[in-house]
């Protein structure tokens, strides 16, 4: 005759062993849903210009394709109106950080962190560097906080840039912007020491 108490105690270790053998693999079968890709992901470009100076641009990179409908959008002149201040990306205003004094299109910019805006036109952009950092969009843009403005011509590209792309080209050297079929290149250099 079997002692019911003894068989119950023996079954607890057996159940524990069974759980340890079967439980973790069974729990591992639960899938983790993938994160939905942001409509305008955070992007960054950075380049070292000399031994003490680097330039870094942090921005949110919107797409031509509408994230809600999947339809292709017209960007310049429609989604981004001509003649109005634009945050040069999506979400927070684009930020430029430089660790040394630089020149943008021949105009001196002291080391620091700034917001970048632009006023796009079909044939040129006015690039705006503002000391007002950390703002969302261009909704509270304040012209009195501009540090410098430069006008630069646009160029039509044979390539289509699905995402807003900002690069620092140390060979040219230039700060480059491309989206849709529009390219803008702003001459960039380390400021001359006086």
C-alpha positions as CSV (number, residue, x, y, z in Angstrom):
1,X,0.0,0.0,0.0
2,X,1.3,3.4,-0.9
3,X,1.4,6.2,1.6
4,X,-0.6,9.1,0.0
5,X,1.4,11.6,1.9
6,X,4.7,10.3,0.5
7,X,3.5,10.3,-3.1
8,X,2.3,13.9,-2.7
9,X,5.7,15.0,-1.4
10,X,7.4,13.2,-4.2
11,X,5.2,14.8,-6.8
12,X,6.2,18.4,-5.8
13,X,9.9,17.9,-6.7
14,X,8.8,16.1,-9.8
15,X,6.5,19.0,-10.8
16,X,9.2,21.6,-10.0
17,X,11.7,19.7,-12.2
18,X,9.1,19.4,-15.0
19,X,8.5,23.2,-14.8
20,X,12.2,23.9,-15.0
21,X,12.6,21.7,-18.0
22,X,9.4,22.8,-19.9
23,X,8.5,26.2,-18.4
24,X,11.3,28.5,-19.7
25,X,11.1,27.2,-23.3
26,X,7.3,27.5,-23.3
27,X,7.5,31.0,-21.9
28,X,10.1,31.9,-24.5
29,X,7.6,31.2,-27.2
30,X,5.6,34.3,-26.3
31,X,6.5,36.8,-29.0
32,X,7.3,40.4,-28.2
33,X,5.5,42.7,-30.7
34,X,7.9,44.7,-32.8
35,X,8.1,48.4,-32.1
36,X,6.4,50.6,-34.7
37,X,9.0,52.6,-36.6
38,X,8.6,56.3,-35.9
39,X,7.3,58.4,-38.8
40,X,10.3,60.8,-38.5
41,X,13.1,59.0,-36.7
42,X,15.9,60.8,-34.9
43,X,19.0,61.2,-37.0
44,X,22.4,62.7,-36.5
45,X,25.5,63.6,-38.6
46,X,28.8,64.7,-37.2
47,X,32.3,65.4,-38.6
48,X,35.6,66.5,-37.2
49,X,36.8,69.6,-39.0
50,X,40.2,70.0,-37.3
51,X,41.9,69.0,-34.1
52,X,39.6,71.0,-31.9
53,X,36.5,71.5,-33.9
54,X,33.7,69.2,-34.8
55,X,30.2,69.9,-36.1
56,X,27.1,67.8,-35.1
57,X,23.6,68.1,-36.5
58,X,20.7,66.4,-34.7
59,X,17.4,66.3,-36.4
60,X,14.2,64.3,-37.0
61,X,14.1,62.9,-40.6
62,X,10.6,63.0,-42.1
63,X,9.7,60.9,-45.2
64,X,8.1,61.7,-48.5
65,X,5.6,58.8,-48.0
66,X,2.8,59.8,-45.6
67,X,3.2,57.7,-42.5
68,X,-0.6,57.4,-42.1
69,X,-1.8,56.8,-45.7
70,X,1.3,55.6,-47.4
71,X,0.8,58.0,-50.2
72,X,3.7,60.0,-51.8
73,X,3.5,63.6,-50.8
74,X,4.8,66.7,-52.6
75,X,7.2,68.3,-50.1
76,X,8.4,71.7,-51.1
77,X,5.7,74.3,-51.9
78,X,3.0,72.1,-50.4
79,X,3.9,70.1,-47.2
80,X,6.7,72.6,-46.5
81,X,5.3,75.9,-47.8
82,X,7.5,78.4,-49.7
83,X,8.2,81.6,-47.9
84,X,7.6,80.4,-44.4
85,X,9.9,79.5,-41.5
86,X,10.4,75.7,-41.4
87,X,12.1,73.8,-38.5
88,X,14.3,71.9,-41.0
89,X,12.9,68.5,-40.2
90,X,10.1,67.2,-38.0
91,X,9.3,67.3,-34.3
92,X,11.9,69.3,-32.3
93,X,13.8,72.0,-34.2
94,X,17.0,70.8,-35.8
95,X,20.1,71.5,-33.6
96,X,23.6,72.3,-34.7
97,X,26.5,72.0,-32.2
98,X,30.0,73.2,-33.0
99,X,33.0,72.9,-30.6
100,X,34.9,75.6,-32.3
101,X,34.2,78.8,-34.2
102,X,33.1,78.1,-37.8
103,X,31.9,79.9,-40.9
104,X,28.7,79.2,-42.7
105,X,28.7,80.7,-46.2
106,X,31.4,83.0,-45.1
107,X,29.6,84.3,-42.0
108,X,31.2,83.5,-38.6
109,X,29.4,81.4,-36.0
110,X,30.8,81.1,-32.5
111,X,31.2,77.6,-30.8
112,X,27.9,76.5,-29.2
113,X,24.6,74.8,-29.8
114,X,21.9,76.4,-32.0
115,X,18.6,75.7,-33.6
116,X,18.5,75.6,-37.4
117,X,15.5,76.9,-39.4
118,X,15.1,77.7,-43.0
119,X,12.8,79.7,-45.3
120,X,12.6,77.6,-48.4
121,X,11.9,79.1,-51.8
122,X,12.0,77.2,-55.2
123,X,15.4,78.8,-56.1
124,X,17.0,79.4,-52.7
125,X,16.8,78.8,-49.0
126,X,17.5,81.2,-46.3
127,X,19.3,79.2,-43.6
128,X,18.6,80.6,-40.1
129,X,20.8,79.9,-37.1
130,X,19.0,80.7,-33.8
131,X,20.3,80.8,-30.2
132,X,16.8,79.6,-29.1
133,X,17.3,75.9,-28.6
134,X,15.1,73.1,-27.4
135,X,11.8,74.2,-29.0
136,X,9.2,72.1,-30.7
137,X,8.9,72.9,-34.4
138,X,9.0,76.5,-35.5
139,X,5.8,77.6,-33.7
140,X,7.5,79.9,-31.3
141,X,10.3,81.0,-33.7
142,X,11.6,84.4,-32.6
143,X,13.5,86.4,-35.2
144,X,15.2,88.5,-32.5
145,X,17.1,85.3,-31.4
146,X,18.7,84.8,-34.8
147,X,22.5,84.6,-34.7
148,X,22.9,84.6,-38.5
149,X,21.1,84.1,-41.8
150,X,22.6,83.1,-45.1
151,X,20.9,82.7,-48.5
152,X,22.0,79.6,-50.5
153,X,20.8,78.4,-53.9
154,X,18.8,75.2,-54.3
155,X,19.8,72.5,-56.8
156,X,17.5,70.0,-58.4
157,X,18.6,66.4,-58.0
158,X,18.2,63.6,-60.5
159,X,17.9,61.3,-57.4
160,X,14.9,61.3,-55.1
161,X,15.6,61.5,-51.4
162,X,12.8,59.7,-49.6
163,X,14.0,60.9,-46.2
164,X,15.3,64.3,-45.2
165,X,19.0,63.8,-45.2
166,X,21.6,66.2,-43.6
167,X,25.3,65.6,-44.0
168,X,28.5,67.3,-43.2
169,X,31.0,66.9,-46.1
170,X,34.5,67.7,-45.0
171,X,35.9,67.4,-48.6
172,X,33.8,70.3,-50.1
173,X,33.5,71.3,-47.1
174,X,29.8,71.9,-46.7
175,X,26.7,71.4,-44.7
176,X,24.3,69.6,-47.1
177,X,20.5,69.2,-47.0
178,X,18.6,66.9,-49.4
179,X,14.9,65.9,-49.6
180,X,12.6,64.9,-52.4
181,X,14.5,66.3,-55.5
182,X,15.9,69.4,-53.7
183,X,19.5,69.8,-52.6
184,X,21.1,72.7,-50.7
185,X,24.8,73.0,-49.9
186,X,26.0,75.6,-47.4
187,X,29.8,76.3,-47.5
188,X,31.3,75.4,-44.1
189,X,34.8,76.0,-42.7
190,X,36.7,76.5,-39.5
191,X,36.7,80.2,-38.8
192,X,40.0,81.9,-39.5
193,X,42.0,82.8,-36.4
194,X,42.7,86.5,-36.0
